[in-house]
Amino acid sequence: MRIFAAGIVALAYLSQITTASAAVFTNFDSFADGNVNGQAGWIATGPYDQGVVDLGGGNKAWRVSNATTSGSFGDMPFSAPSGTPSGESGAPGAVTNSFLASFDIWSVTGSAQPGLRLTISPDSGNGSRQSYISVDDTGSGLDVTFYDYQTAGSGFVGTLISTGLSYASVHNIAFDISFVSGNTPENDVVQMYVDGSLVHTGTTWEQYYPNLQPSHPSPFAIDRLLFRTSGAAAPGTLGAGFYIDNVSVSAVPEPGSVMVWSLLGLTIGGAGWWRRKRSA
């Protein structure tokens, strides 16, 4: 483990945040190889191509592809919950109005995988998402697209926030969500970080539910990440796809969430200064 001086300060600060916010951090090293379902709070009950893999010497990561897809939600892979649900005031179960989540992602093959795609969403545990990104293999690198529901009746708006990310590198993606009471205008704030840099500021899905899902309560409180394989399947990715590691989910008390991610960029970010996992 390599920790630079700035990283030591960051880790000390992170330990305080972790204690205050009941953060859950998963690096998979203590997991059994194979299906992630039922291990340390992770759930994945569907027939999807995923499993924990030993990269060598007990250094493990979770592998997932979209070789098999479906339109379902509840049987998809979910991270362990933070234990501190985040949402607007009045959201059932909400304890705080802040949500942070981060994970490392990289290509299993280190080269193009046609049709490879994964979506990641802060979620309540049953598919009730409040944000959404996709990571797509374009044949020349990895693109990250952010989707939000900006105004009533507008539908979802996709914004390309990173493009051409290298197949040869580990990349860190982070959500920093602040829920603000009321939804007119759409006032929640979602800040997206890629490899430690703020790349986009958008909003949540709070207008989606009253406009398109009136039978569902709104807003929802979220406490975990949903890793979903939907849409067109890419059978050629079977046994390959993406590695996921260093998954952190927490509710961080205000203020200072931007500072948190600036510090996290030194510790668990895509630069991988202290824990960069790659296959041999």
N, C-alpha and C positions, 0 to 999 in steps of 0.2 A: 504494500500500500504506500503510495507516494502522496504526501500532503505538503504543499508549499505553505509559507507563512500566512498568506492571505487565506488559504484554505483552512488553516487551523482556527483563525478567527471566525470564519464562516461556519465551521462545524460547531464551535462553541455556541454561536448564536442559534444555529439550527437545533441544537439540543434543547435550548430554552423554548423555542417555538414548538418543538415536538412534544415536550412535557405539557405546555399550555393548551395544545390543541388536539391532543389524542391522535397524533399522526400515526399512520400505519405505513411501514416501509417494507417492501418485499424485494429481496435479491435472489430468491429461489435456491440458494445454496443448501438450505436445510430440507428442501423438498425431495420427495422420491421421484425418480425418473418416470416419465409417462404422464398420463392424464392429470391436469392440474386440479380437477374437481375434488373438492373436499379438503384441500390442503391449505391450512392456515387462513381459512375464511374465504378462499377463492371458490367460485362456483362455475361449472361448465358441464351441463348435463346433456347437451345435444351431440349429434354424431359428426362433429367437426374435426378438421385436421389440426390438432394442437397437442402439445405435450412439453413437459420439462425435459431438457437435454443437458447432459454433462459435456461441457466444452473441453474438459481435461482437468484432472486433479481436483475434482469436486467443485470446480468453477462452473456454475450452472446458469442457464437462462431459460425462458419460456419461448417455445417456437409456435407460430401460428400461420396458417395460410388460408386462402379462400378457394382451395380445391373443392370444398363442399360449401354451399351457401343455402340460405333459406330466408323467408320473410318473417321468421319468428323473432322473438326478443328474449323471453324468459329462460330459454335453454342455451343462450349464448354465453361466452365467458365473461364473468364479472370479477373484478378485483375484490380483495377484502375491503370491507367498509371501514371508514374512519372511526365510527362510533359517535360522531358528532355531526348530525345532519345539518346541512346549510340551506338557507332559503330566506325568502322575504318574511317579514314579521307577519304572523298569522298562518304561515304554511304549516300544515300538520307535522309535528315533530321537530320543526326547525329550532336549533339551539343558537346558531350564529348566522350572520349574513355574509360570511366570507368562506370561500372554498378554494383550495389550492390542490393541484394534482400535477404530477410530473412522471415521465417515464423515458427510458432510453429505448431506441429502436434502430435496427440495422438489418441489412440484407443477409440472408442465410448464405446465398451463393456468391455474393460480391459481384454479381453481374445481372444483366437484365432478365426479368422473369415476366413474360408477356401476360397481361391481364391481372397481375397481382394488385390487390387492393384491400385495405383494412380501414374500418371506421372506428373512431374512439369518441365516447361521449361521457361526460359527467352525468350520473344517473342515480335514480332512487333505489335501484335493485330489481325493478320489474319492467324496464324499458321506458320509463317516464323520463326522457332526456331533457336537459336544460341547455345543452350546447352540443357541438358536433364538429368533428373534423374528419377528413379522409386523407389517407396516405396512399398515393398511387404510383406504381412503377410505370414510367412513360417510355421506357426503352432506352433513355439516355440519362436517367437519374430518378430520384424520388421527388414528387410534388406533394405539398401539403395545402389543402383547401379548407377554409373555415366557412361554416354555414350558420347564418342567424336569421331570425324572423324580425325584420326591422320595423315595420309598421303594420297596423291592422289591414288585412287584405292584400299585403304586398307579396305574400308567399316567401319562401326561403330565398336568401341571397347568398350565392357562393362567391368567396373571395380567395384568389390564389395568394397565399401568404409566404410560401417558400417554393422555389423551383430548382430542379436540377441538383438536389442533394446527392452527394457522392455515395455510390454503392460501397465504397471501401471504408467508410467512416461510420462511427457510432454517432447518432443524433439524439439530442434531448428535446422533447416537446413538453411544454408546461401550460396549464390553464390557471389563470388568476381571476376568479369571479367575485364580484361584489354585487350582492342583491340589494336593491333599493325599493322601498315600499311604494306601491302604486305602479301602474303600467301604462299610463297615458301622459306623456309619451313613453316609449319603451326606454326605461331609464336604468336598467341593469347594465353593468359594465363587465365585459369579458376582455381581458388582456391575454394575448397569445405570445408565448416566447418560443423561439427555435434556437437551439444551441446557445442559450444564454442571452439572446437579444430579443427585445420587444419588437415584434414584426407586425402586429395588428391589434387594434382596439375595436371591438364590436359590442353586440348586446346578446341577450339570451333568447330563449324561446317563449318568453312569458305571454306574448300575444298569440302564439300558435294555439294554445289550449282553449282559450275562450272563443277563438274564431273558427277553429277547425275540429276541436275535440270538446264540444260543450258538455258532454256527459262526464268528463273527467274533472276532478277538483283542480283548481289552479290557485296559486302556484304550487309546485312540488318542492320538497326538500330533497337534496342529493347528498350522497355520502360515499360514492365509489365510482369506478370507471367501468364502462361497458365496452368490450372489444368485440365488434360485430362483423361477421362475414355475410354480406347480403349481395343482392344483384347477381350479375353474371358470374358463374363459377369459372375458375381457371384451373382445370384439372392438372395442367402441367406443373403447377406449384406444389403438388402433393409431396409431403416430406421436406419441403423447403419453405419459402415465404419469408417471414420476418422473425428475427429474435426480438424479444421484449425483456427488459431488465430494469432494476432499480426503480420500481414503481412506488411512488409516494402519494398518499392521499391524506389530506388534513383540512381542518378548518382553522384558519389563522386569525387571531383577534386583530382588529384594527388598532392603530394605523400601521402603515409600513409594508404592505404586501409587495410593492415594487422592489423595496430594498431586500425583502426575503428572496425574491427570485434573482436579483443581482448577485446575492451571496450564494444561492444554490447553483448558479452558473459556474462557480468556482469549484463546487464539490461534486455534484452528481450530474452536471450538464454534459452536453455532447462532446466537449473537449476531453472529457474523461480523464482529468488530471490524476484522480486518486483511485478510480475503479473503472477501467475500460475493459470490457469483456469482448473477446473475439474468439472465434473458433480457430483451432490450430491449422 
